[in-house]
Amino acid sequence: MEVVSDWSKLSEELVSEPDNFQKWEQLIQLAERGSSSSSSISNWRKEKNINKLFSEGDLEIMRLTYGSLLSRFPLLHQYWLNFAEWEFRLGNTVRANDIYLEAISQLPYSIEVWTSYVRFKVVTTVDNLEDVIRTFEKGRECIGLHFYAHEFYELYLSFLREHSSSDKDMAQKYYVLLRIVIEIPMYHFGKFFNQFINIIEKSDEVAQFIPRRERHDLKLVGSGKNVTSKLKKIFTDSYITTQHKVYQLYQYEKNINRPYFHVTYLSESELTNWDQYLDFLEINHFPLELIKLTYERCLVATALYPKFWIRYANYFIANGKKIENAKQILVRGISCVQQTDYLLKLKLCDLEIFQGQFIKARDIVLTNLRLQPTSIPHMTKLVQIERLMNPGDDEYLLQLIEKLTLLDGGDLLIREVLLYDIDLSSSDKVVNFFKRLQDNFASSFNYWDTYMEYNTLAKCEDADKILDQAKRALDDSLGERFLKKWSKKGTKEVEFSRIYEESLQAFE
């Protein structure tokens, strides 16, 4: 009962600290000990008490704990595997299979998850070989080009070899797969090449590597020894090519010290290595599937870093303008990074705007403004979207900027007035906009600076009058800075800048 009490207490603490990973680990340890144990957490790893004698209540606590942890941190591959392994040990094969499938849905490119799952399928599915083959093939589609896929292929080839004596199709599948594997640049690829060469040297198996439609040409090559010699020469050249690719990839793979997800941040050197690895693959035009797999591997380790999610989205945009794929990537990323981070959300907004989905874009911004009501980036994005939805409605634009500014947007948001092409006939409305804000921002340099810049362009008020008002409202240092910028010389410089800009636009 002491364990249950500790578990309940820790669960309550996690309600207020849901991202405290250390407490989650402690909760898992308590759940795996069960209520019958009196051992301390320090002895947990020696005990691991879960077994068929556990009470149903203890088992439910274990399942609830794992489910809650993985709901919060779905990229923790080892916890998925531990969860499935417990259910398997308890004799719940169906439950274990469901956990593996859920793990694959969250981590479809995890070499660890797929390798564990196919091993589980081989053991538990003895009367349906085709089902096992389908599982292997699904795994191969996802992680077949993984640099560390050798263990997966060892399991696959072993399974095919084991059943090849009683099933000719299995034998053929074995030869075809081995032929494919020897050209995949991965760690320990040499062992598969040696298996391949051993088979070639057996004359009765050489024909398995030659398409049926070409086997009649074997006689033209000559004796079996000549065929073997020719094939060894061809595939030795292939070996050298694959070996070179392995060497190239290893220069980056060896620097990946933490390929799995964790709530702690990565070192700068490892982040740089991922960037350089992706650059190398893209610049040298490696297969699309390998690049995609490497991105997915990268995003597990760097899930907390928005820049890698944005890079992956940009990759899809640049290669075939796959906007929907890019949006899906950003949505995944938003669920991983901190709620306060706005980069992915704004990128998603931009893609919705690009597709003309202004309402969707606005909904994204409004949802995040409810979470972060003082977020300047979201406020400026909302102004942009509303302007696109209401082009030419200067009064509405000014009202929106004023409302957001007073809502806590601060004086930075006032500068939005300068970013939009407001009709000069609306200059009186703009002046009134500035005057309405004056009581709140009279001591703000940014307010007077924006006011003066607009007036210089629109020429709607006496500049000296604004200068005098600003001088009286600002403190000495800001007032001096303002007057220095907006002296007659400064005003002329702004005017010259405007004329120069207009002349450039005329030639575009």
C-alpha positions as CSV (number, residue, x, y, z in Angstrom):
1,M,0.0,0.0,0.0
2,E,3.0,2.3,0.6
3,V,3.8,2.1,-3.2
4,V,0.2,3.0,-4.2
5,S,0.3,6.0,-1.8
6,D,3.6,7.2,-3.2
7,W,2.3,6.7,-6.7
8,S,-0.8,8.7,-6.0
9,K,1.2,11.5,-4.4
10,L,3.6,11.7,-7.4
11,S,0.7,11.6,-9.8
12,E,-0.8,14.7,-8.1
13,E,2.5,16.5,-8.4
14,L,2.7,15.8,-12.1
15,V,-0.7,17.4,-12.7
16,S,1.0,20.8,-11.9
17,E,4.4,19.7,-13.4
18,P,3.4,17.6,-16.5
19,D,6.8,18.2,-18.2
20,N,8.9,17.1,-15.2
21,F,10.5,14.0,-16.8
22,Q,12.3,13.0,-13.7
23,K,9.1,12.6,-11.8
24,W,7.6,10.6,-14.7
25,E,10.5,8.2,-14.5
26,Q,9.9,7.8,-10.8
27,L,6.2,7.2,-11.4
28,I,7.1,4.4,-13.9
29,Q,9.4,2.8,-11.3
30,L,6.7,2.8,-8.7
31,A,4.1,1.3,-11.1
32,E,6.5,-1.5,-12.1
33,R,7.2,-2.4,-8.4
34,G,3.5,-3.0,-7.6
35,S,1.7,-2.6,-4.3
36,S,3.1,-5.8,-2.8
37,S,6.7,-4.6,-3.0
38,S,8.3,-2.8,0.0
39,S,11.6,-2.2,-1.7
40,S,13.0,1.3,-2.2
41,I,13.3,2.9,-5.6
42,S,17.0,2.4,-5.5
43,N,16.4,-1.4,-5.7
44,W,13.8,-1.1,-8.4
45,R,16.1,-2.2,-11.3
46,K,17.0,-5.4,-9.4
47,E,13.3,-6.3,-8.7
48,K,11.1,-5.3,-11.6
49,N,8.3,-7.2,-10.1
50,I,5.6,-7.2,-12.8
51,N,4.4,-10.8,-13.4
52,K,1.2,-12.8,-13.8
53,L,0.7,-12.8,-10.0
54,F,0.3,-9.0,-10.0
55,S,-3.2,-7.9,-8.9
56,E,-5.5,-6.5,-11.6
57,G,-5.3,-3.1,-9.8
58,D,-1.5,-3.1,-10.0
59,L,-1.6,-3.9,-13.7
60,E,-4.1,-1.1,-14.4
61,I,-1.8,1.3,-12.6
62,M,1.1,0.1,-14.7
63,R,-0.9,0.5,-17.9
64,L,-2.3,3.9,-16.9
65,T,1.2,5.2,-16.0
66,Y,2.7,4.0,-19.3
67,G,-0.2,5.3,-21.3
68,S,0.0,8.7,-19.6
69,L,3.7,9.1,-20.0
70,L,3.6,8.1,-23.7
71,S,0.7,10.4,-24.3
72,R,2.8,13.3,-23.0
73,F,6.1,12.1,-24.6
74,P,5.1,9.9,-27.6
75,L,8.7,9.9,-29.0
76,L,10.2,7.9,-26.2
77,H,10.8,4.7,-28.1
78,Q,12.3,2.7,-25.2
79,Y,9.2,3.2,-23.1
80,W,7.0,1.9,-25.9
81,L,9.2,-1.2,-26.1
82,N,9.1,-1.7,-22.3
83,F,5.3,-1.4,-22.3
84,A,4.9,-3.9,-25.0
85,E,7.4,-6.3,-23.4
86,W,5.5,-6.2,-20.1
87,E,2.3,-7.1,-21.8
88,F,4.0,-9.9,-23.7
89,R,5.5,-11.3,-20.5
90,L,2.0,-11.2,-18.9
91,G,0.7,-13.3,-21.8
92,N,-1.3,-10.5,-23.4
93,T,-0.1,-10.9,-27.0
94,V,-2.9,-8.9,-28.5
95,R,-2.3,-6.0,-26.1
96,A,1.4,-6.1,-26.9
97,N,0.7,-6.1,-30.6
98,D,-1.6,-3.1,-30.3
99,I,1.1,-1.2,-28.3
100,Y,3.7,-1.9,-31.0
101,L,1.3,-0.6,-33.7
102,E,0.7,2.5,-31.7
103,A,4.4,2.9,-31.3
104,I,4.9,2.6,-35.0
105,S,2.2,5.2,-35.6
106,Q,4.2,7.7,-33.4
107,L,7.7,6.6,-34.5
108,P,7.3,5.1,-38.1
109,Y,11.0,5.5,-38.8
110,S,12.4,4.1,-35.6
111,I,14.8,1.3,-36.3
112,E,14.5,0.1,-32.6
113,V,10.7,-0.1,-32.7
114,W,10.6,-2.0,-36.1
115,T,13.4,-4.4,-35.1
116,S,11.6,-5.2,-31.8
117,Y,8.3,-5.6,-33.5
118,V,9.4,-8.0,-36.3
119,R,11.1,-10.1,-33.7
120,F,7.9,-10.2,-31.7
121,K,5.9,-11.1,-34.9
122,V,8.3,-14.0,-35.7
123,V,7.8,-15.4,-32.2
124,T,4.0,-15.0,-31.9
125,T,2.8,-15.6,-35.5
126,V,3.8,-19.1,-36.3
127,D,0.8,-20.1,-38.4
128,N,0.6,-17.1,-40.7
129,L,3.9,-16.6,-42.5
130,E,2.4,-14.2,-45.0
131,D,1.5,-11.9,-42.2
132,V,5.1,-11.9,-40.9
133,I,6.3,-11.2,-44.4
134,R,3.9,-8.2,-44.7
135,T,5.2,-6.9,-41.4
136,F,8.8,-7.2,-42.6
137,E,8.0,-5.4,-45.8
138,K,6.2,-2.6,-44.1
139,G,9.2,-2.2,-41.9
140,R,11.5,-2.3,-44.9
141,E,9.5,0.5,-46.6
142,C,10.1,2.7,-43.5
143,I,13.6,1.9,-42.3
144,G,15.1,-0.2,-45.1
145,L,17.7,2.5,-45.9
146,H,18.6,3.2,-42.3
147,F,22.3,3.3,-41.7
148,Y,21.9,0.8,-38.8
149,A,19.3,-1.5,-40.5
150,H,21.7,-4.5,-40.4
151,E,19.9,-6.2,-37.5
152,F,16.5,-5.8,-39.1
153,Y,17.9,-7.4,-42.3
154,E,19.6,-10.2,-40.4
155,L,16.2,-11.1,-38.8
156,Y,14.4,-10.8,-42.2
157,L,16.9,-13.0,-44.1
158,S,17.1,-15.5,-41.3
159,F,13.3,-15.9,-41.3
160,L,13.3,-16.4,-45.1
161,R,16.2,-18.8,-45.0
162,E,14.6,-20.8,-42.2
163,H,11.5,-21.5,-44.3
164,S,13.2,-21.7,-47.7
165,S,13.7,-25.5,-47.6
166,S,9.9,-26.1,-47.5
167,D,8.8,-23.1,-49.6
168,K,10.4,-22.2,-53.0
169,D,8.9,-18.7,-52.9
170,M,10.6,-18.1,-49.6
171,A,13.9,-19.2,-51.1
172,Q,13.4,-16.8,-54.0
173,K,12.5,-13.9,-51.7
174,Y,15.7,-14.6,-49.8
175,Y,17.9,-14.3,-52.8
176,V,16.1,-11.2,-54.1
177,L,16.3,-9.5,-50.7
178,L,20.0,-10.3,-50.3
179,R,20.7,-9.0,-53.8
180,I,19.0,-5.7,-52.7
181,V,20.7,-5.4,-49.4
182,I,24.3,-5.6,-50.7
183,E,23.8,-2.2,-52.4
184,I,22.4,-0.4,-49.3
185,P,25.0,1.8,-47.7
186,M,24.7,0.7,-44.0
187,Y,26.8,-0.4,-41.1
188,H,28.0,-4.0,-41.3
189,F,27.0,-4.2,-45.0
190,G,30.1,-6.3,-45.6
191,K,28.6,-9.4,-43.9
192,F,25.7,-9.5,-46.4
193,F,28.1,-9.2,-49.3
194,N,30.1,-12.2,-48.0
195,Q,26.9,-14.2,-47.8
196,F,26.1,-13.2,-51.3
197,I,29.6,-14.2,-52.7
198,N,29.3,-17.5,-50.9
199,I,26.1,-18.2,-52.7
200,I,27.5,-17.2,-56.0
201,E,30.3,-19.7,-55.6
202,K,27.7,-22.4,-55.3
203,S,26.9,-23.2,-59.0
204,D,23.5,-24.6,-58.2
205,E,22.4,-21.2,-56.7
206,V,23.9,-18.8,-59.2
207,A,20.9,-18.8,-61.4
208,Q,18.8,-17.4,-58.6
209,F,20.4,-14.0,-59.2
210,I,19.7,-13.9,-62.9
211,P,16.2,-13.0,-64.2
212,R,14.3,-16.0,-65.8
213,R,14.1,-14.3,-69.2
214,E,17.9,-14.1,-69.3
215,R,18.8,-17.5,-67.9
216,H,18.9,-19.0,-71.4
217,D,21.9,-16.7,-72.1
218,L,24.0,-18.5,-69.5
219,K,25.2,-21.0,-72.1
220,L,26.6,-18.0,-74.1
221,V,28.8,-17.0,-71.1
222,G,30.3,-20.4,-70.9
223,S,30.9,-22.8,-68.0
224,G,29.6,-22.4,-64.5
225,K,33.0,-21.1,-63.4
226,N,32.9,-18.4,-66.0
227,V,29.5,-17.3,-64.9
228,T,30.6,-17.2,-61.2
229,S,33.7,-15.3,-62.1
230,K,31.8,-12.7,-64.2
231,L,29.2,-12.2,-61.4
232,K,31.9,-11.8,-58.7
233,K,33.5,-9.1,-60.9
234,I,30.2,-7.2,-61.3
235,F,29.3,-7.4,-57.7
236,T,32.8,-6.6,-56.4
237,D,32.5,-3.3,-58.3
238,S,29.2,-2.8,-56.7
239,Y,30.7,-3.5,-53.3
240,I,33.3,-0.8,-53.8
241,T,30.6,1.7,-54.7
242,T,28.6,0.8,-51.6
243,Q,31.7,0.9,-49.4
244,H,32.4,4.4,-50.6
245,K,28.9,5.6,-49.7
246,V,29.1,3.9,-46.3
247,Y,32.4,5.8,-45.7
248,Q,30.7,9.1,-46.7
249,L,27.7,8.6,-44.4
250,Y,29.8,7.4,-41.5
251,Q,31.5,10.8,-41.3
252,Y,28.2,12.1,-40.0
253,E,26.8,9.0,-38.3
254,K,29.7,8.8,-36.0
255,N,28.9,12.2,-34.6
256,I,25.4,11.3,-33.6
257,N,25.7,10.7,-29.9
258,R,22.0,10.9,-29.0
259,P,19.8,9.6,-31.8
260,Y,16.8,9.2,-29.6
261,F,14.4,11.8,-28.1
262,H,14.9,13.3,-24.6
263,V,13.6,16.4,-22.9
264,T,17.1,17.7,-22.4
265,Y,18.7,19.8,-25.1
266,L,21.4,18.6,-27.6
267,S,24.9,20.0,-27.8
268,E,25.6,22.6,-30.4
269,S,28.0,20.3,-32.1
270,E,25.4,17.6,-32.6
271,L,22.9,20.1,-33.9
272,T,25.5,21.3,-36.4
273,N,26.2,17.7,-37.4
274,W,22.5,17.1,-38.3
275,D,22.5,20.3,-40.4
276,Q,25.7,19.3,-42.2
277,Y,24.4,15.7,-42.7
278,L,21.2,16.9,-44.3
279,D,23.1,19.4,-46.4
280,F,25.4,16.7,-47.7
281,L,22.5,14.4,-48.7
282,E,20.6,17.1,-50.5
283,I,23.6,18.6,-52.3
284,N,24.8,15.2,-53.5
285,H,21.3,14.2,-54.6
286,F,21.0,11.0,-52.5
287,P,17.7,9.1,-53.0
288,L,14.6,11.0,-51.8
289,E,13.7,8.1,-49.5
290,L,17.1,8.2,-47.7
291,I,16.8,12.0,-47.3
292,K,13.3,11.7,-45.9
293,L,14.4,8.9,-43.5
294,T,17.3,11.0,-42.3
295,Y,15.1,14.0,-41.7
296,E,12.7,11.8,-39.7
297,R,15.6,10.4,-37.6
298,C,16.8,14.0,-37.1
299,L,13.4,15.2,-35.9
300,V,13.2,12.5,-33.2
301,A,16.5,13.7,-31.7
302,T,15.9,17.4,-32.3
303,A,12.1,17.5,-31.7
304,L,12.4,20.4,-29.4
305,Y,14.1,22.6,-32.0
306,P,11.7,24.5,-34.4
307,K,14.3,25.2,-37.0
308,F,14.6,21.5,-38.0
309,W,10.8,21.2,-38.4
310,I,10.8,24.3,-40.6
311,R,13.7,23.0,-42.6
312,Y,11.9,19.7,-43.2
313,A,8.7,21.6,-44.3
314,N,10.8,23.8,-46.6
315,Y,12.4,20.7,-48.1
316,F,9.0,19.4,-49.2
317,I,8.0,22.9,-50.5
318,A,11.2,23.2,-52.5
319,N,10.9,19.6,-53.9
320,G,7.6,19.5,-55.7
321,K,5.7,22.2,-53.8
322,K,4.2,19.6,-51.5
323,I,2.4,22.2,-49.3
324,E,0.1,19.7,-47.6
325,N,3.1,17.5,-46.6
326,A,4.8,20.6,-45.2
327,K,1.7,21.6,-43.2
328,Q,1.5,18.1,-41.7
329,I,5.1,18.3,-40.6
330,L,4.5,21.7,-39.0
331,V,1.5,20.4,-37.1
332,R,3.6,17.5,-35.8
333,G,6.3,20.0,-34.8
334,I,3.8,22.2,-33.0
335,S,2.9,19.3,-30.7
336,C,6.5,18.8,-29.8
337,V,8.0,22.2,-29.2
338,Q,7.2,24.5,-26.3
339,Q,3.8,26.2,-26.4
340,T,5.3,29.6,-26.2
341,D,7.3,29.1,-29.4
342,Y,5.6,30.8,-32.3
343,L,7.9,30.1,-35.3
344,L,6.1,26.9,-36.4
345,K,2.7,28.4,-35.9
346,L,3.5,31.4,-38.0
347,K,5.1,29.2,-40.7
348,L,1.8,27.2,-40.8
349,C,-0.1,30.5,-41.1
350,D,2.0,31.5,-44.0
351,L,1.3,28.3,-45.8
352,E,-2.4,28.7,-45.2
353,I,-2.2,32.3,-46.6
354,F,-0.3,31.0,-49.6
355,Q,-3.1,28.6,-50.4
356,G,-5.7,31.4,-49.9
357,Q,-7.0,29.9,-46.7
358,F,-7.2,33.2,-44.8
359,I,-9.9,32.0,-42.3
360,K,-7.8,29.0,-41.3
361,A,-4.8,31.2,-40.9
362,R,-6.7,33.7,-38.8
363,D,-8.1,30.8,-36.6
364,I,-4.5,29.6,-35.9
365,V,-3.5,33.1,-34.9
366,L,-6.6,33.7,-32.7
367,T,-6.1,30.3,-31.0
368,N,-2.6,31.2,-30.1
369,L,-3.5,34.7,-29.0
370,R,-5.8,33.2,-26.4
371,L,-2.7,31.3,-25.0
372,Q,-0.3,34.2,-25.4
373,P,-2.4,37.4,-25.5
374,T,0.6,39.7,-25.6
375,S,2.5,37.9,-28.4
376,I,3.6,40.6,-30.8
377,P,4.4,38.2,-33.7
378,H,0.9,36.8,-33.5
379,M,-0.6,40.3,-33.4
380,T,1.3,41.5,-36.4
381,K,0.3,38.3,-38.3
382,L,-3.3,38.9,-37.5
383,V,-3.1,42.5,-38.9
384,Q,-1.5,41.0,-42.1
385,I,-4.3,38.4,-42.5
386,E,-7.1,41.0,-41.8
387,R,-5.6,43.3,-44.4
388,L,-5.6,40.5,-46.9
389,M,-9.2,39.8,-46.1
390,N,-10.2,43.4,-46.1
391,P,-8.0,45.1,-48.7
392,G,-8.4,48.9,-48.9
393,D,-10.4,49.2,-45.7
394,D,-8.0,51.7,-44.0
395,E,-10.4,52.5,-41.2
396,Y,-10.7,48.9,-40.2
397,L,-6.9,48.5,-40.4
398,L,-6.3,51.4,-38.1
399,Q,-9.0,50.3,-35.6
400,L,-7.5,46.8,-35.4
401,I,-3.9,48.1,-34.8
402,E,-5.2,50.5,-32.2
403,K,-7.2,47.8,-30.4
404,L,-4.2,45.4,-30.4
405,T,-1.9,48.1,-29.3
406,L,-4.0,49.1,-26.4
407,L,-4.7,45.4,-25.6
408,D,-1.0,45.1,-24.7
409,G,0.6,45.1,-28.0
410,G,2.9,47.9,-26.8
411,D,4.4,50.7,-28.9
412,L,6.1,48.2,-31.3
413,L,2.8,47.4,-32.9
414,I,2.2,51.1,-33.8
415,R,4.8,50.7,-36.6
416,E,2.5,48.4,-38.4
417,V,0.9,51.6,-39.8
418,L,4.0,52.1,-42.0
419,L,3.9,48.7,-43.5
420,Y,0.6,49.0,-45.4
421,D,-0.3,51.2,-48.3
422,I,-2.8,53.5,-46.7
423,D,-4.5,55.9,-49.1
424,L,-3.3,59.4,-48.6
425,S,-6.9,60.5,-48.6
426,S,-7.2,58.7,-45.3
427,S,-4.3,60.7,-43.7
428,D,-6.7,62.5,-41.4
429,K,-7.8,59.1,-40.0
430,V,-4.2,58.2,-39.4
431,V,-3.5,61.4,-37.6
432,N,-6.5,60.8,-35.4
433,F,-5.2,57.3,-34.8
434,F,-1.9,58.7,-33.5
435,K,-3.7,61.3,-31.4
436,R,-5.9,58.7,-29.7
437,L,-2.8,56.8,-28.7
438,Q,-0.9,59.8,-27.5
439,D,-2.1,59.7,-23.9
440,N,-1.0,56.1,-23.5
441,F,2.4,56.4,-25.4
442,A,3.4,60.0,-25.0
443,S,6.7,58.9,-23.3
444,S,7.5,56.4,-26.0
445,F,10.2,57.1,-28.5
446,N,8.8,54.6,-30.9
447,Y,5.4,56.3,-30.9
448,W,6.8,59.7,-31.8
449,D,9.3,58.2,-34.3
450,T,6.5,56.4,-36.1
451,Y,4.3,59.4,-36.0
452,M,7.0,61.6,-37.5
453,E,7.9,59.1,-40.2
454,Y,4.3,58.8,-41.3
455,N,4.0,62.6,-41.3
456,T,7.2,63.0,-43.4
457,L,5.7,60.7,-46.0
458,A,2.1,62.0,-46.0
459,K,2.8,65.7,-45.2
460,C,-0.4,66.0,-43.2
461,E,0.8,68.1,-40.3
462,D,3.3,70.7,-39.3
463,A,6.5,68.8,-38.6
464,D,7.8,71.5,-36.1
465,K,4.6,71.1,-34.1
466,I,5.2,67.3,-33.7
467,L,8.8,67.9,-32.9
468,D,7.8,70.4,-30.2
469,Q,5.2,68.0,-28.7
470,A,7.7,65.1,-28.7
471,K,10.4,67.2,-27.1
472,R,8.1,68.1,-24.2
473,A,6.8,64.5,-23.7
474,L,10.1,62.6,-23.9
475,D,12.8,62.6,-21.3
476,D,16.0,64.4,-21.9
477,S,18.0,61.6,-23.5
478,L,15.2,60.4,-25.7
479,G,14.2,63.9,-26.6
480,E,17.7,64.7,-27.7
481,R,17.9,61.5,-29.8
482,F,14.6,62.3,-31.4
483,L,15.5,65.9,-32.3
484,K,18.8,64.7,-33.7
485,K,17.1,62.2,-36.0
486,W,14.2,64.5,-37.0
487,S,16.0,67.8,-37.6
488,K,15.6,69.3,-41.1
489,K,18.6,67.3,-42.2
490,G,17.1,64.1,-40.9
491,T,13.7,64.8,-42.5
492,K,15.4,65.4,-45.8
493,E,17.2,62.1,-45.5
494,V,13.9,60.3,-45.0
495,E,12.4,62.1,-47.9
496,F,15.4,61.2,-50.1
497,S,15.1,57.6,-49.0
498,R,11.4,57.6,-50.0
499,I,12.1,59.1,-53.5
500,Y,14.9,56.6,-54.0
501,E,12.6,53.7,-53.1
502,E,9.9,54.9,-55.5
503,S,12.4,55.2,-58.3
504,L,13.5,51.6,-57.8
505,Q,9.9,50.4,-57.9
506,A,9.4,52.2,-61.2
507,F,12.0,50.0,-62.8
508,E,10.7,46.7,-61.4
